[in-house]
């Protein structure tokens, strides 16, 4: 039986990844679909600039976000590491994803540690600290 996990937040990418590098990635929403088949996806922003002949639109992947599909969150860390391996060179990653399992009421946090090719996703669990007065 699978459980359901709520994922919030985003991991920003700097500098953004140009469209030609990500357009065929399994982490990018393709035409006619509203999400990927993955737990996370690349958020792609577009910027249009006027020219003498009309507009030029440029697209970049600017963040790693939740895909929008129902998930148990088991693949979040491995999928982020796949993105880092493919596109991490020369980039920095900021922010985090917070995962809350609705069935087991557990919370974890995923953050990227390091930059460039040595960057990796790490999952953290909260630590419960008892008040000193309770000792």
N, C-alpha and C positions, 0 to 999 in steps of 0.2 A: 504494500500500500504506500502510495507516495504522499508526501506532505506538501503544504503550500507555504511559500515564502514570499514575504513582501520585501521588495528591494527599493531603496530610495537613495538619492544622491547622484553624483557624477564624478568622473575622473577627467579632468581637462588635459588637453594635449597642446604642448607649445614647443616649437611652432606647429601649427596645424598641418595635417597630412594632405597634400594635393590630391585632387580627384583622380587623376590618371593612375596613381599608386593604389587607391582603395576601391575603384569602381567595380572590380570583379571579386572583391572580398566577400566571404560568407557572412561577414559582420555588417554589411551595408544592405539596407532595405532596397530591394529591386522593384522595378515598375510593376504595379498591379498587386503589391502586397503591402500590408501595414506594419509588419514586423518581420524579423528574421526567425530562423529555426534555432536560434541560440539563446542563452540566458542573457547575454549582453550584446549590444550592437554599437556601431560607431555613429554618432550624431553628425550629420553632414549639414553645414550651413552654406548658403549661396550668397554671393555678393555681385550685384549688377553695376556696371560702370557705363555711363553714356559715352558714345563715340560719335564721330561724324556720320557713320553709317548705321547707327542704331545703338544697341546695348551689347556689351560683352559680359557674360555671366561666368563667374569662376566659383567652383565648389571646393570645399575643404572639409576633412573630418576634424572636428574640434574637440570632441569628448567621447568617452566611453560611458554609455548609459544602459539602463535596463531595457530589455527588448520589448516589453509590453505584453508578452504572452505569460500564461500561467506557468509557474516554475517552482521547483523545489530548491533551486539555488545551488545544486551540487556541482555545477560546471563553471560557476562564476570565476573562480581563481584560475582554473586551467585555461579558460577562454581568454581572460585578460592576459595571461602569459603568452598565449598564442599571438595575440595582437601585438604585444611588446616585442616578441621575436621577429615578427614580420615588419613592423613599422617603427620600432623604438629608437633606432640609431639616430643620434643627434637631437633627441627630443627629451623634454621634461614632462612629468605627469604630476598633477596636483588634485587634491580633493579625495573623496572616498565614497564607497558604497556601504550603506548600512542594511544588513539582512536580518529580518525578524521572521522566524518560523512561527506561523500562526497555530500549528497543531501542538508543538512542544514548548511554545513560549520561550524560545531561545533567541538571543541576539548576538550577531557577530559583525565585525567591521572589516572591509577589504580596502587596502590602500596599496599604492605602488611605492616600493622602496627602491631607491637608486635612480639613475638616469641612463639614457642611451641603451646600449646593448647589455649592460649589467642590471638593468631595471627588472624587477620581478614583483608579482602581486603577492601580498602576504595577508593572511586572515588572522584577526585578533579577536579574542574572547574577553568580555568584561571581567574584572576582578571585584569580588565582593569584599568590602572592608567593614568589619564590625566596629561600631563606635567604642572608644576606649572605656567608656562608662559601663559597657556590658561585660567587661572582663571580670 
